[in-house]
Each structure stands twice: as structure tokens, then as C-alpha cells.
Amino acid sequence: MEWNIKEDDIVVIREFEEYPEHLFRASEVFDDCVTGYSITGPLNGVYGEPAYELILKVYPV
């Protein structure tokens, strides 16, 4: 799936390992991943670089 993610977009990250589905704010967008910070859930405030296969959708504003 081709995403149209831009800087400061909020995306929904799917559940993985022991972490539930959560929201993530994209700081930078690359060909293979986005970088930024989780804004909900147990990873709230934690920096990450989720690959596109972890993204369920762009969160509607």
C-alpha cells in the first residue's frame, strides 16, 4: 500500500510483540519507514522508526 504520510501526521501503529495498537506522530518520512514519537499507550513519548508494514492507517484529524 502506498501511504501519503507527511511530517507531523499521526498514524495508527498495529499491535506488535507485547505492545498494543497505538498512535504515533511522524517527524520525518523516508522510503522504508517514518521516524517520530509514540503519543499513546505504553510507548507514549518513546522515539521510534516503524516500518510501513506496522502502519494501519493515517489517523483522521
Secondary structure, DSSP 8 states (H G I E B T S, - for coil): ------TT-EEEE--BTTB--EEEEEEEE-SSBEEEEE-SSTTTT-EE--BGGGEEEE---
